[in-house]
Amino acid sequence: MRILIIEDDKGISQVLKRGLEAHSHQIVIAARGEEGLDLATDETIELVLLDISLPGLNGHQVLEQLRARRPRMPVIMLTARDDLKNKVAALHAGADDYLTKP
């Protein structure tokens, strides 16, 4: 599976990359919202792991625009924000799941 990680924390994105590559997934990383959105429109991307706190477009904005371009793309929000407001907003905007970083 080809997975796009949109995460501005290089340490977190590298840990995710190593773990997913160990299970034979191909990983693409973007550190900014705009870059991630551009990469997510590539038809070879099969899943997006999306942080909320990003430079440029934030995760909510990326999700909204991605849903307009690729409505069936699976998107999992992976963020440190654990408040109910962000969870509800992301799921309402079309996220398939919402996971809180430890």
N, CA, C and O atoms as a GROMACS GRO file, in nm:
protein
  408
    1MET      N    1   0.085  -0.118   0.000
    1MET     CA    2   0.000   0.000   0.000
    1MET      C    3   0.089   0.124   0.000
    1MET      O    4   0.192   0.128   0.068
    2ARG      N    5   0.050   0.224  -0.076
    2ARG     CA    6   0.125   0.350  -0.082
    2ARG      C    7   0.054   0.450   0.010
    2ARG      O    8  -0.061   0.487  -0.014
    3ILE      N    9   0.124   0.492   0.115
    3ILE     CA   10   0.067   0.575   0.221
    3ILE      C   11   0.136   0.711   0.223
    3ILE      O   12   0.258   0.720   0.216
    4LEU      N   13   0.055   0.816   0.231
    4LEU     CA   14   0.106   0.952   0.245
    4LEU      C   15   0.092   0.995   0.391
    4LEU      O   16  -0.017   0.990   0.448
    5ILE      N   17   0.203   1.037   0.450
    5ILE     CA   18   0.204   1.091   0.586
    5ILE      C   19   0.220   1.241   0.574
    5ILE      O   20   0.320   1.290   0.521
    6ILE      N   21   0.121   1.316   0.621
    6ILE     CA   22   0.130   1.462   0.622
    6ILE      C   23   0.150   1.503   0.768
    6ILE      O   24   0.055   1.509   0.846
    7GLU      N   25   0.274   1.532   0.802
    7GLU     CA   26   0.315   1.554   0.941
    7GLU      C   27   0.436   1.647   0.941
    7GLU      O   28   0.534   1.621   0.872
    8ASP      N   29   0.430   1.755   1.020
    8ASP     CA   30   0.540   1.851   1.021
    8ASP      C   31   0.651   1.814   1.120
    8ASP      O   32   0.759   1.872   1.113
    9ASP      N   33   0.627   1.723   1.210
    9ASP     CA   34   0.729   1.679   1.306
    9ASP      C   35   0.810   1.566   1.241
    9ASP      O   36   0.762   1.454   1.226
   10LYS      N   37   0.934   1.598   1.204
   10LYS     CA   38   1.016   1.502   1.131
   10LYS      C   39   1.040   1.374   1.211
   10LYS      O   40   1.043   1.265   1.153
   11GLY      N   41   1.056   1.384   1.342
   11GLY     CA   42   1.078   1.266   1.424
   11GLY      C   43   0.960   1.171   1.418
   11GLY      O   44   0.977   1.050   1.404
   12ILE      N   45   0.839   1.226   1.429
   12ILE     CA   46   0.718   1.143   1.424
   12ILE      C   47   0.702   1.081   1.286
   12ILE      O   48   0.672   0.962   1.273
   13SER      N   49   0.721   1.161   1.182
   13SER     CA   50   0.702   1.106   1.047
   13SER      C   51   0.804   0.996   1.017
   13SER      O   52   0.772   0.900   0.948
   14GLN      N   53   0.926   1.010   1.067
   14GLN     CA   54   1.027   0.907   1.042
   14GLN      C   55   0.997   0.777   1.118
   14GLN      O   56   1.019   0.668   1.066
   15VAL      N   57   0.947   0.789   1.241
   15VAL     CA   58   0.908   0.669   1.317
   15VAL      C   59   0.794   0.597   1.246
   15VAL      O   60   0.797   0.475   1.231
   16LEU      N   61   0.694   0.672   1.202
   16LEU     CA   62   0.582   0.612   1.128
   16LEU      C   63   0.632   0.546   1.000
   16LEU      O   64   0.592   0.435   0.966
   17LYS      N   65   0.720   0.616   0.930
   17LYS     CA   66   0.773   0.563   0.804
   17LYS      C   67   0.844   0.430   0.826
   17LYS      O   68   0.818   0.333   0.754
   18ARG      N   69   0.934   0.426   0.923
   18ARG     CA   70   1.008   0.301   0.950
   18ARG      C   71   0.913   0.187   0.986
   18ARG      O   72   0.928   0.075   0.936
   19GLY      N   73   0.817   0.215   1.072
   19GLY     CA   74   0.724   0.110   1.112
   19GLY      C   75   0.640   0.059   0.997
   19GLY      O   76   0.619  -0.062   0.984
   20LEU      N   77   0.592   0.148   0.914
   20LEU     CA   78   0.508   0.107   0.801
   20LEU      C   79   0.590   0.039   0.691
   20LEU      O   80   0.543  -0.056   0.629
   21GLU      N   81   0.711   0.087   0.668
   21GLU     CA   82   0.796   0.021   0.569
   21GLU      C   83   0.834  -0.120   0.614
   21GLU      O   84   0.854  -0.208   0.530
   22ALA      N   85   0.843  -0.142   0.743
   22ALA     CA   86   0.873  -0.276   0.794
   22ALA      C   87   0.763  -0.375   0.759
   22ALA      O   88   0.784  -0.497   0.761
   23HIS      N   89   0.645  -0.322   0.727
   23HIS     CA   90   0.532  -0.406   0.686
   23HIS      C   91   0.507  -0.394   0.536
   23HIS      O   92   0.396  -0.417   0.488
   24SER      N   93   0.611  -0.357   0.462
   24SER     CA   94   0.612  -0.354   0.315
   24SER      C   95   0.526  -0.245   0.252
   24SER      O   96   0.486  -0.258   0.136
   25HIS      N   97   0.496  -0.139   0.326
   25HIS     CA   98   0.422  -0.027   0.267
   25HIS      C   99   0.521   0.072   0.207
   25HIS      O  100   0.634   0.086   0.254
   26GLN      N  101   0.478   0.141   0.102
   26GLN     CA  102   0.556   0.249   0.042
   26GLN      C  103   0.509   0.379   0.104
   26GLN      O  104   0.389   0.405   0.112
   27ILE      N  105   0.603   0.461   0.149
   27ILE     CA  106   0.569   0.581   0.224
   27ILE      C  107   0.616   0.706   0.151
   27ILE      O  108   0.726   0.712   0.098
   28VAL      N  109   0.527   0.806   0.150
   28VAL     CA  110   0.558   0.939   0.099
   28VAL      C  111   0.531   1.034   0.216
   28VAL      O  112   0.431   1.019   0.286
   29ILE      N  113   0.620   1.132   0.237
   29ILE     CA  114   0.604   1.224   0.349
   29ILE      C  115   0.595   1.367   0.298
   29ILE      O  116   0.669   1.408   0.208
   30ALA      N  117   0.503   1.443   0.357
   30ALA     CA  118   0.491   1.587   0.332
   30ALA      C  119   0.489   1.657   0.468
   30ALA      O  120   0.424   1.610   0.561
   31ALA      N  121   0.561   1.769   0.479
   31ALA     CA  122   0.569   1.841   0.605
   31ALA      C  123   0.478   1.964   0.609
   31ALA      O  124   0.460   2.025   0.714
   32ARG      N  125   0.421   2.001   0.495
   32ARG     CA  126   0.333   2.119   0.487
   32ARG      C  127   0.199   2.078   0.427
   32ARG      O  128   0.191   1.985   0.347
   33GLY      N  129   0.096   2.149   0.467
   33GLY     CA  130  -0.038   2.116   0.420
   33GLY      C  131  -0.053   2.121   0.269
   33GLY      O  132  -0.111   2.030   0.209
   34GLU      N  133  -0.002   2.227   0.206
   34GLU     CA  134  -0.015   2.242   0.061
   34GLU      C  135   0.055   2.128  -0.013
   34GLU      O  136   0.002   2.072  -0.108
   35GLU      N  137   0.175   2.096   0.032
   35GLU     CA  138   0.252   1.988  -0.029
   35GLU      C  139   0.177   1.856  -0.015
   35GLU      O  140   0.170   1.777  -0.110
   36GLY      N  141   0.122   1.832   0.103
   36GLY     CA  142   0.047   1.709   0.126
   36GLY      C  143  -0.076   1.700   0.038
   36GLY      O  144  -0.106   1.593  -0.015
   37LEU      N  145  -0.146   1.810   0.022
   37LEU     CA  146  -0.265   1.811  -0.062
   37LEU      C  147  -0.228   1.780  -0.207
   37LEU      O  148  -0.296   1.702  -0.273
   38ASP      N  149  -0.121   1.840  -0.255
   38ASP     CA  150  -0.076   1.811  -0.392
   38ASP      C  151  -0.041   1.663  -0.409
   38ASP      O  152  -0.081   1.601  -0.508
   39LEU      N  153   0.032   1.608  -0.314
   39LEU     CA  154   0.071   1.467  -0.322
   39LEU      C  155  -0.049   1.374  -0.309
   39LEU      O  156  -0.053   1.269  -0.372
   40ALA      N  157  -0.147   1.412  -0.228
   40ALA     CA  158  -0.264   1.327  -0.205
   40ALA      C  159  -0.352   1.314  -0.329
   40ALA      O  160  -0.431   1.220  -0.338
   41THR      N  161  -0.340   1.405  -0.422
   41THR     CA  162  -0.420   1.395  -0.544
   41THR      C  163  -0.360   1.297  -0.643
   41THR      O  164  -0.422   1.266  -0.745
   42ASP      N  165  -0.240   1.248  -0.615
   42ASP     CA  166  -0.176   1.145  -0.698
   42ASP      C  167  -0.255   1.015  -0.682
   42ASP      O  168  -0.276   0.968  -0.570
   43GLU      N  169  -0.296   0.958  -0.791
   43GLU     CA  170  -0.381   0.838  -0.788
   43GLU      C  171  -0.312   0.716  -0.728
   43GLU      O  172  -0.379   0.618  -0.696
   44THR      N  173  -0.179   0.721  -0.713
   44THR     CA  174  -0.112   0.604  -0.655
   44THR      C  175  -0.117   0.603  -0.502
   44THR      O  176  -0.086   0.501  -0.441
   45ILE      N  177  -0.156   0.714  -0.440
   45ILE     CA  178  -0.170   0.720  -0.294
   45ILE      C  179  -0.299   0.648  -0.256
   45ILE      O  180  -0.405   0.676  -0.311
   46GLU      N  181  -0.288   0.556  -0.160
   46GLU     CA  182  -0.404   0.475  -0.120
   46GLU      C  183  -0.457   0.508   0.019
   46GLU      O  184  -0.568   0.467   0.053
   47LEU      N  185  -0.380   0.580   0.100
   47LEU     CA  186  -0.420   0.616   0.236
   47LEU      C  187  -0.343   0.740   0.278
   47LEU      O  188  -0.226   0.757   0.243
   48VAL      N  189  -0.410   0.827   0.353
   48VAL     CA  190  -0.345   0.947   0.406
   48VAL      C  191  -0.353   0.945   0.558
   48VAL      O  192  -0.460   0.924   0.616
   49LEU      N  193  -0.237   0.965   0.623
   49LEU     CA  194  -0.230   0.989   0.767
   49LEU      C  195  -0.205   1.138   0.782
   49LEU      O  196  -0.103   1.189   0.736
   50LEU      N  197  -0.297   1.209   0.847
   50LEU     CA  198  -0.299   1.355   0.843
   50LEU      C  199  -0.298   1.416   0.982
   50LEU      O  200  -0.385   1.387   1.064
   51ASP      N  201  -0.199   1.501   1.008
   51ASP     CA  202  -0.192   1.579   1.132
   51ASP      C  203  -0.280   1.702   1.117
   51ASP      O  204  -0.310   1.744   1.004
   52ILE      N  205  -0.322   1.761   1.228
   52ILE     CA  206  -0.401   1.885   1.221
   52ILE      C  207  -0.310   2.007   1.220
   52ILE      O  208  -0.328   2.097   1.138
   53SER      N  209  -0.213   2.011   1.310
   53SER     CA  210  -0.126   2.129   1.323
   53SER      C  211  -0.014   2.124   1.220
   53SER      O  212   0.090   2.061   1.240
   54LEU      N  213  -0.038   2.190   1.108
   54LEU     CA  214   0.058   2.193   0.998
   54LEU      C  215   0.086   2.337   0.958
   54LEU      O  216   0.000   2.423   0.972
   55PRO      N  217   0.207   2.364   0.908
   55PRO     CA  218   0.231   2.497   0.850
   55PRO      C  219   0.154   2.512   0.719
   55PRO      O  220   0.132   2.414   0.647
   56GLY      N  221   0.115   2.634   0.690
   56GLY     CA  222   0.035   2.656   0.569
   56GLY      C  223  -0.108   2.612   0.594
   56GLY      O  224  -0.168   2.650   0.694
   57LEU      N  225  -0.161   2.531   0.504
   57LEU     CA  226  -0.295   2.476   0.526
   57LEU      C  227  -0.291   2.382   0.646
   57LEU      O  228  -0.202   2.298   0.657
   58ASN      N  229  -0.388   2.396   0.738
   58ASN     CA  230  -0.392   2.302   0.851
   58ASN      C  231  -0.462   2.173   0.807
   58ASN      O  232  -0.516   2.165   0.697
   59GLY      N  233  -0.461   2.074   0.894
   59GLY     CA  234  -0.518   1.945   0.859
   59GLY      C  235  -0.665   1.950   0.823
   59GLY      O  236  -0.709   1.876   0.735
   60HIS      N  237  -0.743   2.035   0.891
   60HIS     CA  238  -0.885   2.048   0.857
   60HIS      C  239  -0.903   2.102   0.716
   60HIS      O  240  -0.989   2.055   0.641
   61GLN      N  241  -0.822   2.201   0.679
   61GLN     CA  242  -0.829   2.258   0.544
   61GLN      C  243  -0.786   2.157   0.438
   61GLN      O  244  -0.847   2.147   0.332
   62VAL      N  245  -0.680   2.082   0.468
   62VAL     CA  246  -0.634   1.979   0.375
   62VAL      C  247  -0.744   1.875   0.355
   62VAL      O  248  -0.774   1.837   0.242
   63LEU      N  249  -0.805   1.831   0.464
   63LEU     CA  250  -0.911   1.730   0.456
   63LEU      C  251  -1.028   1.780   0.372
   63LEU      O  252  -1.080   1.708   0.287
   64GLU      N  253  -1.070   1.903   0.396
   64GLU     CA  254  -1.183   1.960   0.321
   64GLU      C  255  -1.153   1.963   0.170
   64GLU      O  256  -1.237   1.923   0.090
   65GLN      N  257  -1.036   2.010   0.134
   65GLN     CA  258  -1.001   2.019  -0.007
   65GLN      C  259  -0.976   1.881  -0.069
   65GLN      O  260  -1.008   1.858  -0.185
   66LEU      N  261  -0.920   1.790   0.010
   66LEU     CA  262  -0.897   1.655  -0.039
   66LEU      C  263  -1.029   1.584  -0.066
   66LEU      O  264  -1.041   1.513  -0.166
   67ARG      N  265  -1.126   1.602   0.021
   67ARG     CA  266  -1.257   1.540   0.000
   67ARG      C  267  -1.323   1.591  -0.128
   67ARG      O  268  -1.395   1.516  -0.194
   68ALA      N  269  -1.299   1.717  -0.163
   68ALA     CA  270  -1.354   1.771  -0.287
   68ALA      C  271  -1.287   1.709  -0.410
   68ALA      O  272  -1.350   1.692  -0.514
   69ARG      N  273  -1.159   1.675  -0.397
   69ARG     CA  274  -1.084   1.621  -0.511
   69ARG      C  275  -1.088   1.468  -0.519
   69ARG      O  276  -1.099   1.412  -0.628
   70ARG      N  277  -1.079   1.403  -0.405
   70ARG     CA  278  -1.078   1.256  -0.400
   70ARG      C  279  -1.167   1.210  -0.285
   70ARG      O  280  -1.118   1.173  -0.178
   71PRO      N  281  -1.297   1.212  -0.306
   71PRO     CA  282  -1.391   1.186  -0.197
   71PRO      C  283  -1.381   1.047  -0.134
   71PRO      O  284  -1.423   1.028  -0.020
   72ARG      N  285  -1.326   0.951  -0.206
   72ARG     CA  286  -1.319   0.815  -0.151
   72ARG      C  287  -1.183   0.780  -0.091
   72ARG      O  288  -1.163   0.666  -0.047
   73MET      N  289  -1.091   0.874  -0.089
   73MET     CA  290  -0.958   0.850  -0.032
   73MET      C  291  -0.968   0.827   0.118
   73MET      O  292  -1.022   0.912   0.189
   74PRO      N  293  -0.919   0.714   0.170
   74PRO     CA  294  -0.920   0.694   0.314
   74PRO      C  295  -0.824   0.792   0.384
   74PRO      O  296  -0.708   0.806   0.344
   75VAL      N  297  -0.875   0.860   0.486
   75VAL     CA  298  -0.795   0.957   0.561
   75VAL      C  299  -0.810   0.928   0.710
   75VAL      O  300  -0.920   0.922   0.763
   76ILE      N  301  -0.696   0.912   0.776
   76ILE     CA  302  -0.693   0.894   0.920
   76ILE      C  303  -0.624   1.016   0.980
   76ILE      O  304  -0.508   1.045   0.947
   77MET      N  305  -0.694   1.086   1.067
   77MET     CA  306  -0.633   1.198   1.137
   77MET      C  307  -0.546   1.140   1.248
   77MET      O  308  -0.591   1.054   1.324
   78LEU      N  309  -0.422   1.186   1.256
   78LEU     CA  310  -0.328   1.140   1.357
   78LEU      C  311  -0.268   1.265   1.419
   78LEU      O  312  -0.181   1.329   1.360
   79THR      N  313  -0.315   1.301   1.539
   79THR     CA  314  -0.284   1.431   1.595
   79THR      C  315  -0.271   1.428   1.747
   79THR      O  316  -0.320   1.336   1.812
   80ALA      N  317  -0.206   1.529   1.801
   80ALA     CA  318  -0.195   1.542   1.947
   80ALA      C  319  -0.320   1.605   2.006
   80ALA      O  320  -0.341   1.600   2.127
   81ARG      N  321  -0.403   1.663   1.924
   81ARG     CA  322  -0.525   1.729   1.974
   81ARG      C  323  -0.629   1.623   2.011
   81ARG      O  324  -0.681   1.551   1.926
   82ASP      N  325  -0.657   1.617   2.140
   82ASP     CA  326  -0.748   1.514   2.188
   82ASP      C  327  -0.884   1.567   2.233
   82ASP      O  328  -0.962   1.495   2.294
   83ASP      N  329  -0.912   1.693   2.202
   83ASP     CA  330  -1.039   1.751   2.245
   83ASP      C  331  -1.153   1.707   2.153
   83ASP      O  332  -1.133   1.681   2.034
   84LEU      N  333  -1.270   1.700   2.210
   84LEU     CA  334  -1.389   1.653   2.139
   84LEU      C  335  -1.422   1.741   2.018
   84LEU      O  336  -1.465   1.690   1.915
   85LYS      N  337  -1.402   1.872   2.030
   85LYS     CA  338  -1.433   1.964   1.921
   85LYS      C  339  -1.357   1.928   1.794
   85LYS      O  340  -1.415   1.924   1.686
   86ASN      N  341  -1.227   1.902   1.805
   86ASN     CA  342  -1.146   1.866   1.688
   86ASN      C  343  -1.185   1.731   1.632
   86ASN      O  344  -1.188   1.712   1.510
   87LYS      N  345  -1.215   1.636   1.720
   87LYS     CA  346  -1.256   1.502   1.674
   87LYS      C  347  -1.384   1.511   1.593
   87LYS      O  348  -1.394   1.456   1.483
   88VAL      N  349  -1.483   1.581   1.648
   88VAL     CA  350  -1.612   1.594   1.580
   88VAL      C  351  -1.595   1.668   1.447
   88VAL      O  352  -1.652   1.627   1.346
   89ALA      N  353  -1.517   1.776   1.447
   89ALA     CA  354  -1.496   1.854   1.324
   89ALA      C  355  -1.431   1.768   1.216
   89ALA      O  356  -1.472   1.773   1.099
   90ALA      N  357  -1.331   1.691   1.253
   90ALA     CA  358  -1.261   1.607   1.155
   90ALA      C  359  -1.352   1.498   1.100
   90ALA      O  360  -1.355   1.475   0.980
   91LEU      N  361  -1.424   1.432   1.187
   91LEU     CA  362  -1.513   1.325   1.141
   91LEU      C  363  -1.628   1.380   1.057
   91LEU      O  364  -1.670   1.318   0.960
   92HIS      N  365  -1.679   1.496   1.095
   92HIS     CA  366  -1.784   1.562   1.016
   92HIS      C  367  -1.733   1.602   0.878
   92HIS      O  368  -1.808   1.599   0.780
   93ALA      N  369  -1.607   1.640   0.871
   93ALA     CA  370  -1.548   1.683   0.744
   93ALA      C  371  -1.512   1.565   0.654
   93ALA      O  372  -1.474   1.584   0.538
   94GLY      N  373  -1.523   1.444   0.708
   94GLY     CA  374  -1.501   1.328   0.623
   94GLY      C  375  -1.384   1.239   0.659
   94GLY      O  376  -1.352   1.146   0.584
   95ALA      N  377  -1.317   1.265   0.772
   95ALA     CA  378  -1.209   1.175   0.814
   95ALA      C  379  -1.268   1.038   0.841
   95ALA      O  380  -1.379   1.026   0.893
   96ASP      N  381  -1.195   0.934   0.806
   96ASP     CA  382  -1.241   0.797   0.828
   96ASP      C  383  -1.216   0.751   0.971
   96ASP      O  384  -1.287   0.664   1.021
   97ASP      N  385  -1.116   0.810   1.036
   97ASP     CA  386  -1.088   0.778   1.175
   97ASP      C  387  -1.006   0.892   1.234
   97ASP      O  388  -0.953   0.976   1.160
   98TYR      N  389  -0.997   0.895   1.366
   98TYR     CA  390  -0.925   1.001   1.437
   98TYR      C  391  -0.848   0.936   1.550
   98TYR      O  392  -0.908   0.882   1.643
   99LEU      N  393  -0.716   0.940   1.541
   99LEU     CA  394  -0.631   0.880   1.644
   99LEU      C  395  -0.548   0.989   1.710
   99LEU      O  396  -0.497   1.079   1.644
  100THR      N  397  -0.536   0.978   1.843
  100THR     CA  398  -0.458   1.075   1.918
  100THR      C  399  -0.317   1.020   1.940
  100THR      O  400  -0.300   0.905   1.980
  101LYS      N  401  -0.218   1.104   1.914
  101LYS     CA  402  -0.079   1.064   1.938
  101LYS      C  403  -0.056   1.049   2.088
  101LYS      O  404  -0.113   1.124   2.167
  102PRO      N  405   0.026   0.953   2.125
  102PRO     CA  406   0.057   0.938   2.269
  102PRO      C  407   0.145   1.052   2.319
  102PRO      O  408   0.180   1.055   2.437
   0.00000   0.00000   0.00000
